[in-house]
Amino acid sequence: MNCKIKRVLVTGATGKIGYNICLAILESEMELIVLGRKNETNFRQEFSLPCKYFQWSNPAKGLPPVQADGLNEKKWKFVHLELTAQKTW
């Protein structure tokens, strides 16, 4: 069964490791989706790669925003690099 990944959702994308992972995702021609704590304007000031962005204001208190839940296809992966989230979901 051939399951080519189409989308990857990343937290921690603005860090050194996360940014390089995002570059590799885009170079592999996959769609990049990023969750972050900043509002989108502030996020875009330090992250210039093309991606969909969703704000996740308080990862320790709840699940990602509903808008990001549209990623329910089987052909996507999640890369969690955000170290401040203390809650397992």
PDB file of N, CA, C and O in Angstrom:
ATOM      1  N   MET A   1       0.842  -1.186   0.000  1.00  0.00           N
ATOM      2  CA  MET A   1       0.000   0.000   0.000  1.00  0.00           C
ATOM      3  C   MET A   1       0.881   1.242   0.000  1.00  0.00           C
ATOM      4  O   MET A   1       1.714   1.417   0.890  1.00  0.00           O
ATOM      5  N   ASN A   2       0.704   2.083  -0.973  1.00  0.00           N
ATOM      6  CA  ASN A   2       1.503   3.289  -1.112  1.00  0.00           C
ATOM      7  C   ASN A   2       0.765   4.457  -0.462  1.00  0.00           C
ATOM      8  O   ASN A   2      -0.304   4.853  -0.927  1.00  0.00           O
ATOM      9  N   CYS A   3       1.325   5.001   0.599  1.00  0.00           N
ATOM     10  CA  CYS A   3       0.684   6.094   1.331  1.00  0.00           C
ATOM     11  C   CYS A   3       1.608   7.307   1.311  1.00  0.00           C
ATOM     12  O   CYS A   3       2.397   7.495   2.236  1.00  0.00           O
ATOM     13  N   LYS A   4       1.522   8.113   0.294  1.00  0.00           N
ATOM     14  CA  LYS A   4       2.359   9.290   0.193  1.00  0.00           C
ATOM     15  C   LYS A   4       1.796  10.390   1.098  1.00  0.00           C
ATOM     16  O   LYS A   4       0.618  10.738   1.015  1.00  0.00           O
ATOM     17  N   ILE A   5       2.639  10.917   1.940  1.00  0.00           N
ATOM     18  CA  ILE A   5       2.224  11.989   2.847  1.00  0.00           C
ATOM     19  C   ILE A   5       2.019  13.259   2.036  1.00  0.00           C
ATOM     20  O   ILE A   5       2.876  13.644   1.239  1.00  0.00           O
ATOM     21  N   LYS A   6       0.881  13.904   2.244  1.00  0.00           N
ATOM     22  CA  LYS A   6       0.542  15.124   1.526  1.00  0.00           C
ATOM     23  C   LYS A   6       0.729  16.367   2.387  1.00  0.00           C
ATOM     24  O   LYS A   6       1.093  17.428   1.880  1.00  0.00           O
ATOM     25  N   ARG A   7       0.482  16.236   3.690  1.00  0.00           N
ATOM     26  CA  ARG A   7       0.505  17.387   4.591  1.00  0.00           C
ATOM     27  C   ARG A   7       1.263  17.031   5.858  1.00  0.00           C
ATOM     28  O   ARG A   7       1.252  15.889   6.318  1.00  0.00           O
ATOM     29  N   VAL A   8       1.923  18.048   6.411  1.00  0.00           N
ATOM     30  CA  VAL A   8       2.583  17.874   7.699  1.00  0.00           C
ATOM     31  C   VAL A   8       2.254  19.080   8.563  1.00  0.00           C
ATOM     32  O   VAL A   8       2.412  20.226   8.141  1.00  0.00           O
ATOM     33  N   LEU A   9       1.794  18.809   9.781  1.00  0.00           N
ATOM     34  CA  LEU A   9       1.490  19.850  10.746  1.00  0.00           C
ATOM     35  C   LEU A   9       2.644  19.909  11.747  1.00  0.00           C
ATOM     36  O   LEU A   9       3.046  18.885  12.299  1.00  0.00           O
ATOM     37  N   VAL A  10       3.173  21.108  11.978  1.00  0.00           N
ATOM     38  CA  VAL A  10       4.352  21.276  12.831  1.00  0.00           C
ATOM     39  C   VAL A  10       4.059  22.287  13.932  1.00  0.00           C
ATOM     40  O   VAL A  10       3.456  23.331  13.685  1.00  0.00           O
ATOM     41  N   THR A  11       4.491  21.968  15.151  1.00  0.00           N
ATOM     42  CA  THR A  11       4.553  22.960  16.221  1.00  0.00           C
ATOM     43  C   THR A  11       6.026  23.219  16.466  1.00  0.00           C
ATOM     44  O   THR A  11       6.853  22.342  16.216  1.00  0.00           O
ATOM     45  N   GLY A  12       6.369  24.391  16.945  1.00  0.00           N
ATOM     46  CA  GLY A  12       7.775  24.712  17.174  1.00  0.00           C
ATOM     47  C   GLY A  12       8.519  25.040  15.889  1.00  0.00           C
ATOM     48  O   GLY A  12       9.733  24.852  15.809  1.00  0.00           O
ATOM     49  N   ALA A  13       7.805  25.527  14.888  1.00  0.00           N
ATOM     50  CA  ALA A  13       8.384  25.779  13.568  1.00  0.00           C
ATOM     51  C   ALA A  13       9.389  26.925  13.549  1.00  0.00           C
ATOM     52  O   ALA A  13      10.229  26.977  12.650  1.00  0.00           O
ATOM     53  N   THR A  14       9.332  27.836  14.503  1.00  0.00           N
ATOM     54  CA  THR A  14      10.234  28.990  14.473  1.00  0.00           C
ATOM     55  C   THR A  14      11.576  28.711  15.142  1.00  0.00           C
ATOM     56  O   THR A  14      12.486  29.536  15.061  1.00  0.00           O
ATOM     57  N   GLY A  15      11.710  27.581  15.790  1.00  0.00           N
ATOM     58  CA  GLY A  15      12.989  27.212  16.384  1.00  0.00           C
ATOM     59  C   GLY A  15      13.963  26.725  15.315  1.00  0.00           C
ATOM     60  O   GLY A  15      13.571  26.495  14.171  1.00  0.00           O
ATOM     61  N   LYS A  16      15.209  26.572  15.681  1.00  0.00           N
ATOM     62  CA  LYS A  16      16.242  26.169  14.720  1.00  0.00           C
ATOM     63  C   LYS A  16      15.935  24.804  14.100  1.00  0.00           C
ATOM     64  O   LYS A  16      16.009  24.647  12.881  1.00  0.00           O
ATOM     65  N   ILE A  17      15.596  23.828  14.924  1.00  0.00           N
ATOM     66  CA  ILE A  17      15.284  22.495  14.405  1.00  0.00           C
ATOM     67  C   ILE A  17      13.986  22.530  13.611  1.00  0.00           C
ATOM     68  O   ILE A  17      13.915  21.991  12.507  1.00  0.00           O
ATOM     69  N   GLY A  18      12.956  23.166  14.171  1.00  0.00           N
ATOM     70  CA  GLY A  18      11.668  23.234  13.504  1.00  0.00           C
ATOM     71  C   GLY A  18      11.735  23.907  12.147  1.00  0.00           C
ATOM     72  O   GLY A  18      11.112  23.444  11.191  1.00  0.00           O
ATOM     73  N   TYR A  19      12.486  24.997  12.054  1.00  0.00           N
ATOM     74  CA  TYR A  19      12.612  25.706  10.782  1.00  0.00           C
ATOM     75  C   TYR A  19      13.237  24.810   9.716  1.00  0.00           C
ATOM     76  O   TYR A  19      12.783  24.783   8.573  1.00  0.00           O
ATOM     77  N   ASN A  20      14.276  24.082  10.100  1.00  0.00           N
ATOM     78  CA  ASN A  20      14.944  23.192   9.144  1.00  0.00           C
ATOM     79  C   ASN A  20      14.060  22.015   8.748  1.00  0.00           C
ATOM     80  O   ASN A  20      14.110  21.557   7.606  1.00  0.00           O
ATOM     81  N   ILE A  21      13.258  21.526   9.678  1.00  0.00           N
ATOM     82  CA  ILE A  21      12.298  20.484   9.331  1.00  0.00           C
ATOM     83  C   ILE A  21      11.268  21.034   8.343  1.00  0.00           C
ATOM     84  O   ILE A  21      10.896  20.356   7.386  1.00  0.00           O
ATOM     85  N   CYS A  22      10.813  22.262   8.580  1.00  0.00           N
ATOM     86  CA  CYS A  22       9.849  22.894   7.669  1.00  0.00           C
ATOM     87  C   CYS A  22      10.442  23.057   6.269  1.00  0.00           C
ATOM     88  O   CYS A  22       9.752  22.831   5.275  1.00  0.00           O
ATOM     89  N   LEU A  23      11.687  23.440   6.187  1.00  0.00           N
ATOM     90  CA  LEU A  23      12.350  23.544   4.880  1.00  0.00           C
ATOM     91  C   LEU A  23      12.329  22.200   4.158  1.00  0.00           C
ATOM     92  O   LEU A  23      12.011  22.128   2.971  1.00  0.00           O
ATOM     93  N   ALA A  24      12.669  21.143   4.884  1.00  0.00           N
ATOM     94  CA  ALA A  24      12.691  19.806   4.285  1.00  0.00           C
ATOM     95  C   ALA A  24      11.293  19.380   3.834  1.00  0.00           C
ATOM     96  O   ALA A  24      11.143  18.747   2.789  1.00  0.00           O
ATOM     97  N   ILE A  25      10.284  19.721   4.611  1.00  0.00           N
ATOM     98  CA  ILE A  25       8.902  19.394   4.242  1.00  0.00           C
ATOM     99  C   ILE A  25       8.534  20.078   2.931  1.00  0.00           C
ATOM    100  O   ILE A  25       7.977  19.447   2.033  1.00  0.00           O
ATOM    101  N   LEU A  26       8.842  21.360   2.821  1.00  0.00           N
ATOM    102  CA  LEU A  26       8.519  22.106   1.597  1.00  0.00           C
ATOM    103  C   LEU A  26       9.334  21.611   0.405  1.00  0.00           C
ATOM    104  O   LEU A  26       8.820  21.545  -0.712  1.00  0.00           O
ATOM    105  N   GLU A  27      10.593  21.265   0.633  1.00  0.00           N
ATOM    106  CA  GLU A  27      11.421  20.732  -0.449  1.00  0.00           C
ATOM    107  C   GLU A  27      10.901  19.386  -0.941  1.00  0.00           C
ATOM    108  O   GLU A  27      11.137  19.009  -2.089  1.00  0.00           O
ATOM    109  N   SER A  28      10.200  18.669  -0.084  1.00  0.00           N
ATOM    110  CA  SER A  28       9.604  17.383  -0.463  1.00  0.00           C
ATOM    111  C   SER A  28       8.226  17.562  -1.091  1.00  0.00           C
ATOM    112  O   SER A  28       7.521  16.586  -1.347  1.00  0.00           O
ATOM    113  N   GLU A  29       7.851  18.799  -1.334  1.00  0.00           N
ATOM    114  CA  GLU A  29       6.597  19.155  -1.993  1.00  0.00           C
ATOM    115  C   GLU A  29       5.360  18.705  -1.210  1.00  0.00           C
ATOM    116  O   GLU A  29       4.355  18.302  -1.795  1.00  0.00           O
ATOM    117  N   MET A  30       5.452  18.780   0.118  1.00  0.00           N
ATOM    118  CA  MET A  30       4.302  18.521   0.969  1.00  0.00           C
ATOM    119  C   MET A  30       3.751  19.855   1.449  1.00  0.00           C
ATOM    120  O   MET A  30       4.470  20.852   1.493  1.00  0.00           O
ATOM    121  N   GLU A  31       2.484  19.869   1.806  1.00  0.00           N
ATOM    122  CA  GLU A  31       1.873  21.083   2.342  1.00  0.00           C
ATOM    123  C   GLU A  31       2.287  21.238   3.801  1.00  0.00           C
ATOM    124  O   GLU A  31       2.242  20.275   4.566  1.00  0.00           O
ATOM    125  N   LEU A  32       2.686  22.432   4.185  1.00  0.00           N
ATOM    126  CA  LEU A  32       3.118  22.728   5.545  1.00  0.00           C
ATOM    127  C   LEU A  32       2.022  23.487   6.286  1.00  0.00           C
ATOM    128  O   LEU A  32       1.538  24.523   5.829  1.00  0.00           O
ATOM    129  N   ILE A  33       1.645  22.943   7.441  1.00  0.00           N
ATOM    130  CA  ILE A  33       0.694  23.603   8.326  1.00  0.00           C
ATOM    131  C   ILE A  33       1.394  23.814   9.653  1.00  0.00           C
ATOM    132  O   ILE A  33       2.014  22.889  10.178  1.00  0.00           O
ATOM    133  N   VAL A  34       1.306  25.016  10.206  1.00  0.00           N
ATOM    134  CA  VAL A  34       2.002  25.336  11.449  1.00  0.00           C
ATOM    135  C   VAL A  34       1.001  25.771  12.512  1.00  0.00           C
ATOM    136  O   VAL A  34       0.086  26.548  12.241  1.00  0.00           O
ATOM    137  N   LEU A  35       1.190  25.257  13.724  1.00  0.00           N
ATOM    138  CA  LEU A  35       0.455  25.726  14.897  1.00  0.00           C
ATOM    139  C   LEU A  35       1.430  26.514  15.748  1.00  0.00           C
ATOM    140  O   LEU A  35       2.560  26.076  15.965  1.00  0.00           O
ATOM    141  N   GLY A  36       1.007  27.673  16.235  1.00  0.00           N
ATOM    142  CA  GLY A  36       1.884  28.475  17.079  1.00  0.00           C
ATOM    143  C   GLY A  36       1.100  29.297  18.079  1.00  0.00           C
ATOM    144  O   GLY A  36      -0.110  29.476  17.943  1.00  0.00           O
ATOM    145  N   ARG A  37       1.798  29.793  19.083  1.00  0.00           N
ATOM    146  CA  ARG A  37       1.148  30.586  20.133  1.00  0.00           C
ATOM    147  C   ARG A  37       0.988  32.045  19.766  1.00  0.00           C
ATOM    148  O   ARG A  37       0.140  32.723  20.347  1.00  0.00           O
ATOM    149  N   LYS A  38       1.760  32.553  18.833  1.00  0.00           N
ATOM    150  CA  LYS A  38       1.705  33.972  18.471  1.00  0.00           C
ATOM    151  C   LYS A  38       0.525  34.246  17.543  1.00  0.00           C
ATOM    152  O   LYS A  38       0.001  33.342  16.893  1.00  0.00           O
ATOM    153  N   ASN A  39       0.118  35.530  17.498  1.00  0.00           N
ATOM    154  CA  ASN A  39      -0.876  35.863  16.477  1.00  0.00           C
ATOM    155  C   ASN A  39      -0.176  35.794  15.117  1.00  0.00           C
ATOM    156  O   ASN A  39       1.052  35.835  15.037  1.00  0.00           O
ATOM    157  N   GLU A  40      -0.959  35.690  14.071  1.00  0.00           N
ATOM    158  CA  GLU A  40      -0.369  35.438  12.758  1.00  0.00           C
ATOM    159  C   GLU A  40       0.559  36.553  12.290  1.00  0.00           C
ATOM    160  O   GLU A  40       1.576  36.277  11.654  1.00  0.00           O
ATOM    161  N   THR A  41       0.231  37.798  12.590  1.00  0.00           N
ATOM    162  CA  THR A  41       1.096  38.911  12.181  1.00  0.00           C
ATOM    163  C   THR A  41       2.490  38.778  12.790  1.00  0.00           C
ATOM    164  O   THR A  41       3.489  38.914  12.083  1.00  0.00           O
ATOM    165  N   ASN A  42       2.563  38.517  14.070  1.00  0.00           N
ATOM    166  CA  ASN A  42       3.864  38.349  14.725  1.00  0.00           C
ATOM    167  C   ASN A  42       4.594  37.109  14.232  1.00  0.00           C
ATOM    168  O   ASN A  42       5.814  37.128  14.067  1.00  0.00           O
ATOM    169  N   PHE A  43       3.856  36.036  13.997  1.00  0.00           N
ATOM    170  CA  PHE A  43       4.455  34.811  13.476  1.00  0.00           C
ATOM    171  C   PHE A  43       5.103  35.077  12.119  1.00  0.00           C
ATOM    172  O   PHE A  43       6.246  34.679  11.890  1.00  0.00           O
ATOM    173  N   ARG A  44       4.385  35.742  11.224  1.00  0.00           N
ATOM    174  CA  ARG A  44       4.892  35.976   9.862  1.00  0.00           C
ATOM    175  C   ARG A  44       6.117  36.896   9.846  1.00  0.00           C
ATOM    176  O   ARG A  44       6.887  36.872   8.886  1.00  0.00           O
ATOM    177  N   GLN A  45       6.306  37.701  10.886  1.00  0.00           N
ATOM    178  CA  GLN A  45       7.483  38.563  10.943  1.00  0.00           C
ATOM    179  C   GLN A  45       8.771  37.759  11.104  1.00  0.00           C
ATOM    180  O   GLN A  45       9.835  38.207  10.676  1.00  0.00           O
ATOM    181  N   GLU A  46       8.690  36.587  11.710  1.00  0.00           N
ATOM    182  CA  GLU A  46       9.902  35.793  11.903  1.00  0.00           C
ATOM    183  C   GLU A  46       9.910  34.479  11.132  1.00  0.00           C
ATOM    184  O   GLU A  46      10.891  33.737  11.191  1.00  0.00           O
ATOM    185  N   PHE A  47       8.839  34.181  10.416  1.00  0.00           N
ATOM    186  CA  PHE A  47       8.752  32.924   9.670  1.00  0.00           C
ATOM    187  C   PHE A  47       8.250  33.234   8.278  1.00  0.00           C
ATOM    188  O   PHE A  47       7.075  33.553   8.097  1.00  0.00           O
ATOM    189  N   SER A  48       9.127  33.143   7.292  1.00  0.00           N
ATOM    190  CA  SER A  48       8.775  33.574   5.944  1.00  0.00           C
ATOM    191  C   SER A  48       8.423  32.429   4.996  1.00  0.00           C
ATOM    192  O   SER A  48       8.078  32.680   3.841  1.00  0.00           O
ATOM    193  N   LEU A  49       8.500  31.194   5.450  1.00  0.00           N
ATOM    194  CA  LEU A  49       8.193  30.073   4.575  1.00  0.00           C
ATOM    195  C   LEU A  49       6.690  29.999   4.304  1.00  0.00           C
ATOM    196  O   LEU A  49       5.885  30.361   5.163  1.00  0.00           O
ATOM    197  N   PRO A  50       6.311  29.531   3.114  1.00  0.00           N
ATOM    198  CA  PRO A  50       4.878  29.432   2.801  1.00  0.00           C
ATOM    199  C   PRO A  50       4.219  28.311   3.608  1.00  0.00           C
ATOM    200  O   PRO A  50       4.674  27.167   3.589  1.00  0.00           O
ATOM    201  N   CYS A  51       3.148  28.656   4.313  1.00  0.00           N
ATOM    202  CA  CYS A  51       2.445  27.660   5.113  1.00  0.00           C
ATOM    203  C   CYS A  51       1.069  28.185   5.490  1.00  0.00           C
ATOM    204  O   CYS A  51       0.794  29.382   5.402  1.00  0.00           O
ATOM    205  N   LYS A  52       0.207  27.258   5.913  1.00  0.00           N
ATOM    206  CA  LYS A  52      -1.035  27.649   6.574  1.00  0.00           C
ATOM    207  C   LYS A  52      -0.677  27.797   8.045  1.00  0.00           C
ATOM    208  O   LYS A  52       0.109  27.013   8.577  1.00  0.00           O
ATOM    209  N   TYR A  53      -1.247  28.793   8.701  1.00  0.00           N
ATOM    210  CA  TYR A  53      -0.922  29.030  10.108  1.00  0.00           C
ATOM    211  C   TYR A  53      -2.198  29.101  10.932  1.00  0.00           C
ATOM    212  O   TYR A  53      -3.180  29.730  10.538  1.00  0.00           O
ATOM    213  N   PHE A  54      -2.160  28.442  12.084  1.00  0.00           N
ATOM    214  CA  PHE A  54      -3.253  28.504  13.039  1.00  0.00           C
ATOM    215  C   PHE A  54      -2.679  28.847  14.405  1.00  0.00           C
ATOM    216  O   PHE A  54      -1.692  28.255  14.841  1.00  0.00           O
ATOM    217  N   GLN A  55      -3.297  29.795  15.068  1.00  0.00           N
ATOM    218  CA  GLN A  55      -2.843  30.173  16.405  1.00  0.00           C
ATOM    219  C   GLN A  55      -3.401  29.191  17.426  1.00  0.00           C
ATOM    220  O   GLN A  55      -4.591  28.874  17.414  1.00  0.00           O
ATOM    221  N   TRP A  56      -2.530  28.716  18.307  1.00  0.00           N
ATOM    222  CA  TRP A  56      -2.881  27.809  19.398  1.00  0.00           C
ATOM    223  C   TRP A  56      -2.405  28.503  20.659  1.00  0.00           C
ATOM    224  O   TRP A  56      -1.306  28.237  21.146  1.00  0.00           O
ATOM    225  N   SER A  57      -3.221  29.380  21.180  1.00  0.00           N
ATOM    226  CA  SER A  57      -2.821  30.311  22.235  1.00  0.00           C
ATOM    227  C   SER A  57      -2.273  29.649  23.485  1.00  0.00           C
ATOM    228  O   SER A  57      -1.298  30.133  24.060  1.00  0.00           O
ATOM    229  N   ASN A  58      -2.875  28.560  23.914  1.00  0.00           N
ATOM    230  CA  ASN A  58      -2.448  27.948  25.171  1.00  0.00           C
ATOM    231  C   ASN A  58      -2.450  26.423  25.049  1.00  0.00           C
ATOM    232  O   ASN A  58      -3.414  25.778  25.461  1.00  0.00           O
ATOM    233  N   PRO A  59      -1.388  25.837  24.490  1.00  0.00           N
ATOM    234  CA  PRO A  59      -1.343  24.391  24.275  1.00  0.00           C
ATOM    235  C   PRO A  59      -1.488  23.579  25.556  1.00  0.00           C
ATOM    236  O   PRO A  59      -1.954  22.441  25.511  1.00  0.00           O
ATOM    237  N   ALA A  60      -1.099  24.143  26.695  1.00  0.00           N
ATOM    238  CA  ALA A  60      -1.167  23.403  27.955  1.00  0.00           C
ATOM    239  C   ALA A  60      -2.604  23.219  28.436  1.00  0.00           C
ATOM    240  O   ALA A  60      -2.873  22.360  29.276  1.00  0.00           O
ATOM    241  N   LYS A  61      -3.533  24.027  27.905  1.00  0.00           N
ATOM    242  CA  LYS A  61      -4.910  23.973  28.397  1.00  0.00           C
ATOM    243  C   LYS A  61      -5.898  23.303  27.455  1.00  0.00           C
ATOM    244  O   LYS A  61      -7.049  23.084  27.835  1.00  0.00           O
ATOM    245  N   GLY A  62      -5.490  22.976  26.260  1.00  0.00           N
ATOM    246  CA  GLY A  62      -6.486  22.379  25.388  1.00  0.00           C
ATOM    247  C   GLY A  62      -5.944  21.903  24.065  1.00  0.00           C
ATOM    248  O   GLY A  62      -4.760  22.035  23.755  1.00  0.00           O
ATOM    249  N   LEU A  63      -6.843  21.352  23.307  1.00  0.00           N
ATOM    250  CA  LEU A  63      -6.526  20.812  21.995  1.00  0.00           C
ATOM    251  C   LEU A  63      -6.282  21.927  20.977  1.00  0.00           C
ATOM    252  O   LEU A  63      -6.629  23.081  21.228  1.00  0.00           O
ATOM    253  N   PRO A  64      -5.686  21.586  19.831  1.00  0.00           N
ATOM    254  CA  PRO A  64      -5.474  22.595  18.784  1.00  0.00           C
ATOM    255  C   PRO A  64      -6.791  23.207  18.322  1.00  0.00           C
ATOM    256  O   PRO A  64      -7.859  22.639  18.549  1.00  0.00           O
ATOM    257  N   PRO A  65      -6.714  24.363  17.675  1.00  0.00           N
ATOM    258  CA  PRO A  65      -7.932  25.037  17.209  1.00  0.00           C
ATOM    259  C   PRO A  65      -8.728  24.165  16.243  1.00  0.00           C
ATOM    260  O   PRO A  65      -8.166  23.341  15.522  1.00  0.00           O
ATOM    261  N   VAL A  66     -10.029  24.358  16.241  1.00  0.00           N
ATOM    262  CA  VAL A  66     -10.925  23.561  15.411  1.00  0.00           C
ATOM    263  C   VAL A  66     -10.550  23.671  13.933  1.00  0.00           C
ATOM    264  O   VAL A  66     -10.662  22.687  13.201  1.00  0.00           O
ATOM    265  N   GLN A  67     -10.108  24.843  13.481  1.00  0.00           N
ATOM    266  CA  GLN A  67      -9.776  25.017  12.067  1.00  0.00           C
ATOM    267  C   GLN A  67      -8.701  24.030  11.626  1.00  0.00           C
ATOM    268  O   GLN A  67      -8.731  23.550  10.493  1.00  0.00           O
ATOM    269  N   ALA A  68      -7.760  23.724  12.500  1.00  0.00           N
ATOM    270  CA  ALA A  68      -6.681  22.807  12.151  1.00  0.00           C
ATOM    271  C   ALA A  68      -7.162  21.366  12.108  1.00  0.00           C
ATOM    272  O   ALA A  68      -6.445  20.490  11.626  1.00  0.00           O
ATOM    273  N   ASP A  69      -8.373  21.109  12.608  1.00  0.00           N
ATOM    274  CA  ASP A  69      -8.904  19.756  12.636  1.00  0.00           C
ATOM    275  C   ASP A  69      -9.328  19.279  11.252  1.00  0.00           C
ATOM    276  O   ASP A  69      -9.679  18.110  11.092  1.00  0.00           O
ATOM    277  N   GLY A  70      -9.304  20.140  10.262  1.00  0.00           N
ATOM    278  CA  GLY A  70      -9.619  19.738   8.900  1.00  0.00           C
ATOM    279  C   GLY A  70      -8.565  18.814   8.317  1.00  0.00           C
ATOM    280  O   GLY A  70      -8.657  18.422   7.154  1.00  0.00           O
ATOM    281  N   LEU A  71      -7.589  18.471   9.096  1.00  0.00           N
ATOM    282  CA  LEU A  71      -6.501  17.613   8.637  1.00  0.00           C
ATOM    283  C   LEU A  71      -6.789  16.150   8.945  1.00  0.00           C
ATOM    284  O   LEU A  71      -5.891  15.406   9.339  1.00  0.00           O
ATOM    285  N   ASN A  72      -8.030  15.741   8.767  1.00  0.00           N
ATOM    286  CA  ASN A  72      -8.412  14.399   9.163  1.00  0.00           C
ATOM    287  C   ASN A  72      -8.164  13.336   8.100  1.00  0.00           C
ATOM    288  O   ASN A  72      -8.561  12.185   8.283  1.00  0.00           O
ATOM    289  N   GLU A  73      -7.527  13.691   7.009  1.00  0.00           N
ATOM    290  CA  GLU A  73      -7.164  12.694   6.012  1.00  0.00           C
ATOM    291  C   GLU A  73      -6.099  11.778   6.581  1.00  0.00           C
ATOM    292  O   GLU A  73      -5.389  12.142   7.518  1.00  0.00           O
ATOM    293  N   LYS A  74      -5.990  10.597   6.016  1.00  0.00           N
ATOM    294  CA  LYS A  74      -4.985   9.645   6.481  1.00  0.00           C
ATOM    295  C   LYS A  74      -3.585  10.006   6.000  1.00  0.00           C
ATOM    296  O   LYS A  74      -2.602   9.507   6.548  1.00  0.00           O
ATOM    297  N   LYS A  75      -3.478  10.840   5.017  1.00  0.00           N
ATOM    298  CA  LYS A  75      -2.181  11.115   4.406  1.00  0.00           C
ATOM    299  C   LYS A  75      -1.540  12.391   4.933  1.00  0.00           C
ATOM    300  O   LYS A  75      -1.149  13.259   4.153  1.00  0.00           O
ATOM    301  N   TRP A  76      -1.432  12.507   6.242  1.00  0.00           N
ATOM    302  CA  TRP A  76      -0.744  13.643   6.851  1.00  0.00           C
ATOM    303  C   TRP A  76      -0.048  13.183   8.107  1.00  0.00           C
ATOM    304  O   TRP A  76      -0.407  12.163   8.695  1.00  0.00           O
ATOM    305  N   LYS A  77       0.965  13.954   8.521  1.00  0.00           N
ATOM    306  CA  LYS A  77       1.744  13.639   9.714  1.00  0.00           C
ATOM    307  C   LYS A  77       1.815  14.864  10.601  1.00  0.00           C
ATOM    308  O   LYS A  77       1.603  15.991  10.153  1.00  0.00           O
ATOM    309  N   PHE A  78       2.116  14.626  11.864  1.00  0.00           N
ATOM    310  CA  PHE A  78       2.199  15.687  12.863  1.00  0.00           C
ATOM    311  C   PHE A  78       3.592  15.658  13.485  1.00  0.00           C
ATOM    312  O   PHE A  78       4.040  14.615  13.961  1.00  0.00           O
ATOM    313  N   VAL A  79       4.281  16.809  13.480  1.00  0.00           N
ATOM    314  CA  VAL A  79       5.599  16.933  14.103  1.00  0.00           C
ATOM    315  C   VAL A  79       5.456  17.904  15.262  1.00  0.00           C
ATOM    316  O   VAL A  79       5.190  19.089  15.058  1.00  0.00           O
ATOM    317  N   HIS A  80       5.633  17.400  16.485  1.00  0.00           N
ATOM    318  CA  HIS A  80       5.424  18.219  17.674  1.00  0.00           C
ATOM    319  C   HIS A  80       6.774  18.591  18.290  1.00  0.00           C
ATOM    320  O   HIS A  80       7.435  17.758  18.910  1.00  0.00           O
ATOM    321  N   LEU A  81       7.174  19.852  18.110  1.00  0.00           N
ATOM    322  CA  LEU A  81       8.443  20.338  18.657  1.00  0.00           C
ATOM    323  C   LEU A  81       8.248  21.382  19.734  1.00  0.00           C
ATOM    324  O   LEU A  81       9.228  21.893  20.278  1.00  0.00           O
ATOM    325  N   GLU A  82       7.021  21.709  20.053  1.00  0.00           N
ATOM    326  CA  GLU A  82       6.710  22.717  21.064  1.00  0.00           C
ATOM    327  C   GLU A  82       6.974  22.131  22.434  1.00  0.00           C
ATOM    328  O   GLU A  82       6.306  21.178  22.838  1.00  0.00           O
ATOM    329  N   LEU A  83       7.935  22.682  23.156  1.00  0.00           N
ATOM    330  CA  LEU A  83       8.338  22.110  24.441  1.00  0.00           C
ATOM    331  C   LEU A  83       7.568  22.631  25.636  1.00  0.00           C
ATOM    332  O   LEU A  83       7.715  22.097  26.735  1.00  0.00           O
ATOM    333  N   THR A  84       6.752  23.655  25.460  1.00  0.00           N
ATOM    334  CA  THR A  84       6.068  24.233  26.611  1.00  0.00           C
ATOM    335  C   THR A  84       4.746  23.558  26.931  1.00  0.00           C
ATOM    336  O   THR A  84       4.193  23.766  28.011  1.00  0.00           O
ATOM    337  N   ALA A  85       4.237  22.767  26.025  1.00  0.00           N
ATOM    338  CA  ALA A  85       2.962  22.092  26.280  1.00  0.00           C
ATOM    339  C   ALA A  85       3.168  21.009  27.337  1.00  0.00           C
ATOM    340  O   ALA A  85       3.992  20.112  27.159  1.00  0.00           O
ATOM    341  N   GLN A  86       2.429  21.095  28.419  1.00  0.00           N
ATOM    342  CA  GLN A  86       2.580  20.151  29.522  1.00  0.00           C
ATOM    343  C   GLN A  86       1.466  19.124  29.577  1.00  0.00           C
ATOM    344  O   GLN A  86       1.483  18.247  30.441  1.00  0.00           O
ATOM    345  N   LYS A  87       0.504  19.210  28.681  1.00  0.00           N
ATOM    346  CA  LYS A  87      -0.653  18.324  28.749  1.00  0.00           C
ATOM    347  C   LYS A  87      -0.597  17.304  27.610  1.00  0.00           C
ATOM    348  O   LYS A  87      -0.284  17.651  26.471  1.00  0.00           O
ATOM    349  N   THR A  88      -0.896  16.071  27.922  1.00  0.00           N
ATOM    350  CA  THR A  88      -0.996  15.045  26.910  1.00  0.00           C
ATOM    351  C   THR A  88      -2.449  14.961  26.449  1.00  0.00           C
ATOM    352  O   THR A  88      -3.358  14.944  27.279  1.00  0.00           O
ATOM    353  N   TRP A  89      -2.669  14.911  25.187  1.00  0.00           N
ATOM    354  CA  TRP A  89      -4.031  14.814  24.662  1.00  0.00           C
ATOM    355  C   TRP A  89      -4.120  13.689  23.671  1.00  0.00           C
ATOM    356  O   TRP A  89      -5.188  13.441  23.112  1.00  0.00           O
TER     357      TRP A  89
END
